[in-house]
Amino acid sequence: MAESGAPATVYFDHAATSWPKPDAVLDAMRAAILDAGGNPGRGAHRLAVAASRTILEARGSVSKLLCVPEPRDLVFTAGCTEGLNLAIKGLLRPGDRVVVSSMEHNAVARPLNMLAAAGVIVDVVRADQYGRIDADVLERVVAQSRTRAVICQHASNVTGSIQPVGDLADIAHAAGALLIVDGAQGAGHMRVDIGALGADVYASSGHKGLLGPQGVGVLYLSPEIEPEELKQGGSGGNSEDPMQPRLRPDRYEAGTSNTPGIAGLGAAARYLAHNGTGIIRLERDLTARMYEGLLGIDGLRVLGPPPGEERAPVLSVVHERIECDRIAFELDRNYGIAVRAGLHCAPWAHESVGTLESGALRFGIGYGLTAEDVDFALAAMRAICG
Ligand code: PLP
């Protein structure tokens, strides 16, 4: 029990944002504010220089973790949404055709819906009942007409399905198209080697599997592409130039950076460099345990890939009689279990797997959870659904 008398929080909402964060993240953010509190890239005094160094080190740490060959190709953003907006709006022009998976989050769907109104042609490839995109099906759609870009998530925030992004990179490139990957549910939850993956764009949140704070994200842009920047403004250098500099990463990071957030993300990346493999293994084991347990509860449909297939640590369920909001409320009030219910900002994905009406109750598994927590959540589910 927490001091207030309410049950202590058992946090199963990692797919939304990870919590708690490693102590190293908090320490780095505090140090950034106290000891590196100048404006990065602006000024030669010690606090400004320390801020610049903090960002440089963080860019190096995150690039190393995600195997980005040149750190200047890794842009810090405010989150995955901002990175995807930058890539989508910066690369697509009226008349371009884009092939996109039906599992995409609104961070992809909404910018595309807006661009469709301005003349971008959007062709959607439907996922199967498990929320998986078939690379052969996508290849056939790409072949139908000249394609500028393929957009697909690394893993689904609704079903946990892992998409074949390596194959999609080959398919896109063979057709002369770019591959844009939404890695919000990928980075940190699975090993990501951006150099080997071959995607032209990989956007991710800093605050989910990467264990950084909210308000920070990463965007990899291959050296071969030059998307228009989303915003123009101060970059700390060449102030006499009336136009935005083309140098990376400055071009895409106008305005004062979120130094404390970036410091936290850098520390998280260094933490994951040491502990990430163990965390991924544990998440896999806990996901399998939770999946098994959920399958045994009467009246529950578990979304996503069938047992035995690799999946991201996301488990969504729908009960045949009890609304998911009701279950989420009871889990929180009576057990202190934090989950998310509803459409998870991904109506396309719900439409694909037949849960647009009901929504789903989602357990997002991640850092800090234990087998005991999983068993506790399963017992709570049995009591509520029984
Ligand atoms: N894409 C997917 C698949 C997501 O799950 C999310 C967040 O839930 C996003 C994009 C948006 O990420 P952010 O909150 O970092 O903008």
Residues whose N, C-alpha, C, O or C-beta is under 5 A from the ligand:
A	BS01	PLP	A15 A16 G79 C80 T81 E82 H105 A107 A155 N157 D182 A184 Q185 S205
